[in-house]
Amino acid sequence: MQSTFLERSPENSYSFLTWFIRPRIQTPMIFEKVDPPQISLNYSTMTVKSSSSASTWFILSALGTASIYIVFIFYSLNPFDLNTTSSLIINSDYSVAEKDNASSVIINPDYNVTEKNKCDLFKGHWVPDPTRPLYTNLSCPTLPDSKNCAKYGRKDSDYLNWRWKPQDCDLPRFDSNIFLSILRSKRLAFVGDSVARNHMESLLCLLSQDQTPLEWWRGFEDRDITFYFPSYDFTLMVFWANTLVLANERVINGSKTGVIDLHLDKVDHYWAILLPALDYLIISDAHWFFRKSYLYEGGQLIGCIYCDESNVTQLNVPFAIGKAFRSTLEYIDECEQCNGLVTLLRTFAPSHFENGFWNTGGYCNRTSPYSEEQVNFDGHETELRNSQVKEIERIRNISEKRGNNKRYEIVDITRAMIMRPDGHPGSYWNNKNAHGHDDCAHWCLPGPIDVWNDLLMAVLQKIDGSSIG
């Protein structure tokens, strides 16, 4: 059997997307004869096994590349407008005047409550549990080096032996069979930054204790990955979108500056093109908004973050996050090919740098959780979380009035994770490429992040109508 290699490039990423969307599109007949390549699980390179020859794969790639134009014609808001080829424009009424109200959010008290026992899953505390974790760094075949804290010298283990206890009920531990049964023949995608990927990596470790996934595809620079669980016909994906909307980093003399032009009303089509093929979408983002950024709407500069320029309106991070989530959620709700899509918001995951930031000597070396008495739940973490929740509440009301067959839910991890400064890699990761910086934004695997999937399973059970208690 002859093998060829799939080059990781934006072109091949789009070719995969056209194949992936194919089963959900009825009109373009070109998709009906294209079968997916059989890709073996290989973490250094991705091998495509071809039953005939390299030319067969070349033909399939060519068909896939050509097919993307069909997808654009059917799914772009204006496929013939050259100004929209890099983004999808959303009409947003989130005005600049609203920026000061981003943290003034009244949450529907029934929104975060289970149907069975009226229990708020997201308000509680951490309790010791010697039966945790549900896997180890040695039993997870897909665990990435950057989250393998034990491998890089972390000796304490107390941070692993805790579970989240809601105030008025118990949160069931993750069960891979229950999870996969709910998602049988479904497609779920995480869309966000590297913390979204961290969430997916935790889920993959939990699932792989009982089911061995096949790796189908790795995209450009390994930022996009797709796994398939054949026993359940379940597809799990993660796609990189660090702001959800169009973001361009300024380059001067060939060097990146770290300064971002952020178009708050333009959804990045690289991930948005996936929507018609998905059953479940988990969106999250925040950390990349904490940098010098110039904010645009309708192509016009409306302000900036951290720019300190007298002639430019100074805006804040919650405002920008709220705008980006509003544009994203409005696009999802207006997607005519997305009937039945369930969109879940995973709320802001706080970092825990002490005595500095990631690039100024900040560190995180705590070994146990905070108690509720040690934490200020009215700080900036909650403000950021509220700016996200405000938008999912808003689109739920709009979607209901429109009579859309879509659902919006929340996996609210902010309060729980504010109390877990002990769960980050800190200095225990392969940080040579990061000049020795501590990582206090991502989470060790196994670790406290695994509770995100306890909560995710409970929310999916609520949607599915099955018991969670």
Residue pairs with C-beta under 8 A, 6 or more apart in sequence:
1 49
1 50
1 51
2 50
2 52
2 53
2 54
3 47
3 48
3 49
3 50
4 48
4 50
4 54
4 57
5 45
5 46
5 47
5 48
6 12
6 37
6 39
6 46
6 48
6 57
8 46
8 218
8 219
8 220
8 221
8 222
9 220
10 220
11 65
12 61
12 219
12 220
13 219
13 220
13 224
13 270
14 64
14 65
14 68
15 60
15 61
15 64
15 65
15 67
15 68
16 64
16 217
16 219
16 226
17 68
17 71
17 273
17 274
18 31
18 64
18 65
18 67
18 68
18 70
18 71
19 31
19 34
19 36
19 64
19 67
20 226
20 274
20 277
21 31
21 71
21 273
21 274
21 276
21 277
22 31
22 32
22 34
22 67
23 31
23 277
24 276
24 277
24 337
25 31
25 71
25 74
25 276
25 337
27 74
28 67
28 70
28 71
28 74
30 63
30 66
30 67
30 70
31 67
34 60
34 63
34 64
34 67
36 216
37 48
37 49
37 50
37 57
37 60
38 48
38 49
39 46
39 47
39 48
39 49
39 214
39 215
39 216
39 217
40 46
40 47
40 49
40 215
41 214
41 215
42 215
46 215
46 217
46 218
48 57
50 56
50 57
71 273
72 79
73 79
74 337
75 273
75 276
75 337
76 84
76 88
76 269
77 84
77 88
77 89
78 84
86 246
86 266
86 269
87 245
87 246
87 263
87 266
87 267
87 268
87 269
88 266
88 267
88 268
88 269
88 272
88 331
89 265
89 266
90 265
90 266
90 267
90 326
90 327
90 328
90 330
90 331
91 265
91 330
92 264
92 265
92 297
92 323
92 326
92 327
92 330
94 322
94 323
94 326
96 302
96 303
96 313
96 315
96 319
98 319
98 322
99 315
99 316
99 318
99 319
99 322
102 316
102 318
102 319
102 321
102 322
102 383
102 386
102 387
102 390
103 318
103 382
103 383
103 386
103 387
104 386
105 386
105 387
105 389
105 390
105 393
107 389
107 393
108 393
110 118
111 393
111 410
112 120
112 121
112 122
112 123
112 410
112 412
113 119
113 120
114 121
114 169
114 458
114 462
114 468
114 469
115 462
116 467
116 468
116 469
117 168
117 169
117 469
118 168
119 166
119 167
119 168
119 169
119 469
120 166
120 167
120 168
121 166
121 169
121 171
121 412
121 455
121 458
121 459
122 166
122 412
122 413
122 415
122 416
122 455
123 166
123 167
123 415
124 164
124 165
124 166
124 167
124 171
124 416
125 164
125 165
125 167
125 371
125 372
125 419
126 162
126 163
126 164
126 165
126 369
126 416
126 419
126 420
127 162
127 163
127 165
128 161
128 162
129 161
129 162
129 163
130 161
132 160
132 161
132 162
132 163
132 446
132 450
133 160
133 161
133 446
133 447
133 450
134 173
134 174
134 206
134 209
134 446
134 450
135 205
135 206
135 208
135 209
135 446
136 150
136 446
137 143
137 148
137 149
137 150
137 151
137 445
137 446
139 209
140 204
140 205
140 208
140 209
140 445
140 446
141 208
141 212
142 201
142 204
142 205
142 208
142 213
143 201
143 205
143 445
144 201
144 445
145 151
145 152
145 429
145 430
146 425
146 429
146 430
146 439
146 442
147 198
147 201
147 425
147 429
147 442
147 443
147 444
147 445
147 447
148 429
148 444
148 445
149 425
149 426
149 428
149 429
149 444
149 445
149 447
150 428
150 444
152 425
152 428
152 429
152 430
153 428
154 425
154 426
154 428
154 444
156 367
158 367
158 368
158 422
159 367
159 368
159 369
159 420
159 422
159 423
159 444
159 447
159 448
160 446
160 447
162 369
162 448
163 171
163 173
163 451
163 454
164 171
164 416
164 451
164 454
164 455
165 171
169 469
170 469
171 451
171 454
171 455
171 458
172 454
172 457
172 458
172 468
172 469
173 454
174 206
174 450
174 453
174 454
174 457
175 457
176 206
176 207
176 209
176 210
176 211
177 210
178 457
178 461
178 466
179 206
179 207
179 453
179 457
179 460
180 207
180 211
180 229
180 231
180 232
180 234
181 232
182 457
182 460
182 461
182 464
182 466
183 232
183 234
183 279
183 280
183 460
184 232
184 233
184 234
185 232
185 233
185 234
186 234
186 235
186 279
186 280
187 234
187 235
187 237
187 277
187 278
187 279
187 280
188 234
188 235
188 236
188 237
188 278
188 279
188 280
188 281
188 282
189 236
189 237
189 238
189 239
189 271
189 274
189 278
189 280
189 281
189 282
190 196
190 197
190 199
190 200
190 237
190 238
190 239
190 282
190 284
191 238
191 239
191 241
191 244
191 271
191 274
191 281
191 282
191 283
191 284
192 240
192 241
192 242
192 244
192 282
192 283
192 284
192 285
192 346
193 240
193 241
193 242
193 284
193 285
193 286
193 287
193 288
194 240
194 242
194 442
195 284
195 287
195 349
195 441
195 442
196 238
196 282
196 284
196 285
196 346
197 238
197 240
198 442
198 443
198 445
198 449
199 282
199 284
199 346
199 449
199 452
199 453
200 225
200 236
200 238
201 445
202 443
202 445
202 446
202 449
202 450
202 452
202 453
203 236
203 453
203 456
204 213
204 227
204 236
205 445
205 446
205 450
206 450
206 453
207 213
207 229
207 236
211 229
211 231
211 232
213 227
213 228
213 229
213 236
214 227
214 228
214 229
214 230
215 225
215 226
215 227
215 228
216 226
216 227
216 228
216 235
217 224
217 225
217 226
218 224
218 225
218 226
219 225
219 239
223 239
223 240
224 237
224 238
224 239
224 240
225 237
225 238
226 235
226 236
226 237
227 235
227 236
227 237
228 234
228 235
228 236
229 235
229 236
237 274
239 270
239 271
239 274
240 271
241 268
241 270
241 271
241 285
242 285
242 287
242 288
243 260
243 262
243 268
243 285
243 288
243 289
243 324
244 267
244 268
244 271
244 283
244 285
244 324
244 325
244 327
244 328
245 262
245 263
245 264
245 265
245 266
245 267
245 268
245 324
245 327
245 328
246 262
246 263
246 266
246 267
246 268
247 260
247 261
247 262
247 263
247 268
247 288
247 293
248 260
248 261
248 263
249 256
249 257
249 258
249 259
249 260
249 261
250 256
250 257
250 259
250 260
250 261
251 257
258 291
258 292
259 291
259 292
259 293
259 294
260 288
260 291
260 292
260 293
260 294
261 293
261 294
261 296
262 289
262 293
262 294
262 295
262 296
262 320
262 324
263 296
263 297
263 299
264 295
264 296
264 297
264 302
264 320
264 323
264 324
264 327
265 296
265 297
265 298
265 323
265 327
266 327
267 327
267 328
267 331
272 331
275 281
275 332
275 335
275 337
275 338
275 341
276 335
276 337
276 338
278 338
278 341
279 340
279 341
279 342
280 341
280 342
280 343
280 344
280 460
281 332
281 341
281 342
281 343
281 344
282 343
282 344
282 345
282 346
282 411
282 456
283 325
283 328
283 343
283 344
283 345
283 346
284 345
284 346
284 347
284 348
284 349
285 321
285 324
285 325
286 317
286 321
286 348
286 349
286 384
286 388
287 351
287 441
289 305
289 317
289 320
289 321
289 324
290 317
291 305
291 306
292 304
292 305
292 306
292 307
293 304
293 305
293 306
293 307
293 320
294 301
294 303
294 304
294 307
294 312
295 301
295 302
295 303
295 304
295 305
295 315
295 320
295 323
296 302
297 323
301 312
302 313
302 315
303 312
303 313
303 314
303 315
304 312
304 313
304 314
304 315
305 314
305 315
305 316
305 317
305 320
307 314
308 314
317 384
318 383
318 384
318 386
318 387
319 387
321 384
321 387
321 388
322 387
322 388
322 390
322 391
325 345
325 387
325 388
325 391
325 392
326 391
326 394
326 395
329 343
329 391
329 392
329 394
329 395
329 408
330 395
332 338
332 341
332 343
332 395
332 406
333 395
333 398
333 399
333 402
333 404
333 406
335 341
338 406
339 404
339 405
339 406
340 405
340 406
341 406
341 407
342 406
342 407
342 408
342 409
342 463
343 392
343 406
343 407
343 408
343 409
344 408
344 409
344 410
344 411
344 456
344 459
345 388
345 389
345 392
345 408
345 409
345 410
345 411
346 411
346 413
346 452
346 456
347 385
347 388
347 389
347 410
347 411
347 412
347 413
347 414
348 381
348 384
348 385
348 388
348 414
349 413
349 414
349 417
349 441
349 443
350 381
350 414
350 417
350 418
351 358
351 364
351 424
351 440
351 441
352 364
352 366
352 420
352 421
352 424
352 440
353 362
353 363
353 364
353 438
353 440
353 441
354 362
354 363
354 364
354 421
354 440
355 361
355 362
355 363
356 362
356 363
358 437
358 438
358 439
358 440
358 441
359 437
362 438
362 440
363 426
363 427
363 438
363 440
364 421
364 424
364 426
364 438
364 440
365 426
365 427
366 421
366 422
367 422
368 422
369 419
369 420
369 421
369 422
369 448
370 418
370 419
370 420
370 421
371 419
372 419
374 419
375 418
375 419
377 415
377 418
379 418
381 414
381 418
382 414
382 415
382 418
384 414
385 412
385 414
389 410
389 412
392 408
392 409
392 410
395 408
396 408
399 406
399 408
407 463
409 459
409 462
409 463
410 459
411 452
411 455
411 456
411 459
412 455
413 451
413 452
413 455
416 448
416 451
417 423
417 448
420 448
421 440
422 448
423 443
423 444
423 447
423 448
423 449
424 438
424 439
424 440
424 441
424 442
424 443
424 444
425 438
425 439
425 440
425 442
425 443
425 444
426 438
426 439
426 440
427 436
427 438
428 444
429 439
431 437
431 438
431 439
443 449
458 468
461 467
461 468
462 468
